[in-house]
Amino acid sequence: MPAAKVSQSPLALPLETCHTNSMIKGNEMQVYAVMGGYDYEGECGYTLQLFDCKSAADAYAKELEEGCYDYAEIKTLNVQMQSAIAA
Protein backbone atom coordinates (compact mmCIF):
# COMPACT_ATOMS: atom_id res chain seq x y z
CA MET A 1 0.00 0.00 0.00
CA PRO A 2 1.49 3.38 -0.95
CA ALA A 3 2.36 5.74 1.86
CA ALA A 4 1.25 9.37 1.67
CA LYS A 5 3.95 11.91 2.44
CA VAL A 6 3.00 15.55 3.04
CA SER A 7 5.22 17.87 1.03
CA GLN A 8 6.98 20.77 2.76
CA SER A 9 5.38 23.58 0.75
CA PRO A 10 1.60 24.05 0.93
CA LEU A 11 -0.24 24.91 -2.25
CA ALA A 12 -0.01 28.65 -2.95
CA LEU A 13 -3.40 28.94 -4.66
CA PRO A 14 -6.47 30.06 -2.68
CA LEU A 15 -8.81 27.20 -1.76
CA GLU A 16 -11.57 28.50 -4.06
CA THR A 17 -9.38 28.30 -7.19
CA CYS A 18 -8.23 24.71 -6.68
CA HIS A 19 -9.73 21.91 -8.71
CA THR A 20 -10.91 18.57 -7.40
CA ASN A 21 -8.48 15.70 -7.78
CA SER A 22 -5.93 17.85 -9.62
CA MET A 23 -2.47 16.47 -10.16
CA ILE A 24 0.19 19.04 -9.32
CA LYS A 25 3.34 17.44 -10.76
CA GLY A 26 4.56 13.88 -11.19
CA ASN A 27 3.01 11.72 -8.50
CA GLU A 28 2.03 14.65 -6.28
CA MET A 29 -1.66 15.42 -5.78
CA GLN A 30 -3.80 17.88 -3.87
CA VAL A 31 -5.90 16.84 -0.88
CA TYR A 32 -8.10 18.64 1.62
CA ALA A 33 -7.31 18.04 5.30
CA VAL A 34 -10.32 18.59 7.59
CA MET A 35 -10.10 18.75 11.38
CA GLY A 36 -12.55 19.85 14.07
CA GLY A 37 -11.66 21.78 17.18
CA TYR A 38 -12.82 23.60 20.27
CA ASP A 39 -12.35 27.29 21.07
CA TYR A 40 -9.55 27.80 23.63
CA GLU A 41 -8.55 24.12 23.37
CA GLY A 42 -7.43 23.66 19.76
CA GLU A 43 -7.87 20.94 17.18
CA CYS A 44 -8.79 17.33 17.93
CA GLY A 45 -6.35 15.16 16.02
CA TYR A 46 -8.60 12.13 15.93
CA THR A 47 -11.08 14.05 13.72
CA LEU A 48 -8.48 14.51 10.94
CA GLN A 49 -9.59 13.15 7.58
CA LEU A 50 -8.13 13.66 4.09
CA PHE A 51 -10.30 14.12 1.00
CA ASP A 52 -9.51 14.48 -2.69
CA CYS A 53 -12.94 16.01 -3.31
CA LYS A 54 -13.72 19.56 -2.10
CA SER A 55 -17.46 18.93 -1.74
CA ALA A 56 -16.84 15.87 0.47
CA ALA A 57 -14.42 17.93 2.61
CA ASP A 58 -17.03 20.69 2.97
CA ALA A 59 -19.70 18.16 3.96
CA TYR A 60 -17.45 16.63 6.66
CA ALA A 61 -16.55 20.11 7.98
CA LYS A 62 -20.25 20.98 8.20
CA GLU A 63 -20.93 17.69 10.00
CA LEU A 64 -18.22 18.51 12.57
CA GLU A 65 -19.54 22.04 13.16
CA GLU A 66 -23.14 20.83 13.53
CA GLY A 67 -21.93 18.17 15.94
CA CYS A 68 -20.10 19.00 19.14
CA TYR A 69 -17.14 20.99 17.68
CA ASP A 70 -16.87 24.78 17.79
CA TYR A 71 -15.18 24.97 14.39
CA ALA A 72 -13.81 22.91 11.53
CA GLU A 73 -10.69 23.84 9.59
CA ILE A 74 -10.01 22.86 5.98
CA LYS A 75 -6.43 23.06 4.70
CA THR A 76 -5.23 22.32 1.19
CA LEU A 77 -2.10 20.15 1.08
CA ASN A 78 0.07 18.57 -1.58
CA VAL A 79 0.87 14.92 -0.96
CA GLN A 80 3.31 12.77 -2.84
CA MET A 81 2.36 9.15 -3.36
CA GLN A 82 5.24 6.71 -3.02
CA SER A 83 5.32 2.95 -3.04
CA ALA A 84 7.67 0.69 -1.12
CA ILE A 85 7.47 -1.82 -3.97
CA ALA A 86 9.77 -1.01 -6.88
CA ALA A 87 8.06 -1.21 -10.27
C-alpha positions as CSV (number, residue, x, y, z in Angstrom):
1,M,0.0,0.0,0.0
2,P,1.5,3.4,-0.9
3,A,2.4,5.7,1.9
4,A,1.2,9.4,1.7
5,K,4.0,11.9,2.4
6,V,3.0,15.6,3.0
7,S,5.2,17.9,1.0
8,Q,7.0,20.8,2.8
9,S,5.4,23.6,0.7
10,P,1.6,24.1,0.9
11,L,-0.2,24.9,-2.3
12,A,0.0,28.7,-2.9
13,L,-3.4,28.9,-4.7
14,P,-6.5,30.1,-2.7
15,L,-8.8,27.2,-1.8
16,E,-11.6,28.5,-4.1
17,T,-9.4,28.3,-7.2
18,C,-8.2,24.7,-6.7
19,H,-9.7,21.9,-8.7
20,T,-10.9,18.6,-7.4
21,N,-8.5,15.7,-7.8
22,S,-5.9,17.8,-9.6
23,M,-2.5,16.5,-10.2
24,I,0.2,19.0,-9.3
25,K,3.3,17.4,-10.8
26,G,4.6,13.9,-11.2
27,N,3.0,11.7,-8.5
28,E,2.0,14.7,-6.3
29,M,-1.7,15.4,-5.8
30,Q,-3.8,17.9,-3.9
31,V,-5.9,16.8,-0.9
32,Y,-8.1,18.6,1.6
33,A,-7.3,18.0,5.3
34,V,-10.3,18.6,7.6
35,M,-10.1,18.8,11.4
36,G,-12.6,19.8,14.1
37,G,-11.7,21.8,17.2
38,Y,-12.8,23.6,20.3
39,D,-12.3,27.3,21.1
40,Y,-9.6,27.8,23.6
41,E,-8.5,24.1,23.4
42,G,-7.4,23.7,19.8
43,E,-7.9,20.9,17.2
44,C,-8.8,17.3,17.9
45,G,-6.3,15.2,16.0
46,Y,-8.6,12.1,15.9
47,T,-11.1,14.1,13.7
48,L,-8.5,14.5,10.9
49,Q,-9.6,13.2,7.6
50,L,-8.1,13.7,4.1
51,F,-10.3,14.1,1.0
52,D,-9.5,14.5,-2.7
53,C,-12.9,16.0,-3.3
54,K,-13.7,19.6,-2.1
55,S,-17.5,18.9,-1.7
56,A,-16.8,15.9,0.5
57,A,-14.4,17.9,2.6
58,D,-17.0,20.7,3.0
59,A,-19.7,18.2,4.0
60,Y,-17.4,16.6,6.7
61,A,-16.5,20.1,8.0
62,K,-20.3,21.0,8.2
63,E,-20.9,17.7,10.0
64,L,-18.2,18.5,12.6
65,E,-19.5,22.0,13.2
66,E,-23.1,20.8,13.5
67,G,-21.9,18.2,15.9
68,C,-20.1,19.0,19.1
69,Y,-17.1,21.0,17.7
70,D,-16.9,24.8,17.8
71,Y,-15.2,25.0,14.4
72,A,-13.8,22.9,11.5
73,E,-10.7,23.8,9.6
74,I,-10.0,22.9,6.0
75,K,-6.4,23.1,4.7
76,T,-5.2,22.3,1.2
77,L,-2.1,20.2,1.1
78,N,0.1,18.6,-1.6
79,V,0.9,14.9,-1.0
80,Q,3.3,12.8,-2.8
81,M,2.4,9.2,-3.4
82,Q,5.2,6.7,-3.0
83,S,5.3,2.9,-3.0
84,A,7.7,0.7,-1.1
85,I,7.5,-1.8,-4.0
86,A,9.8,-1.0,-6.9
87,A,8.1,-1.2,-10.3
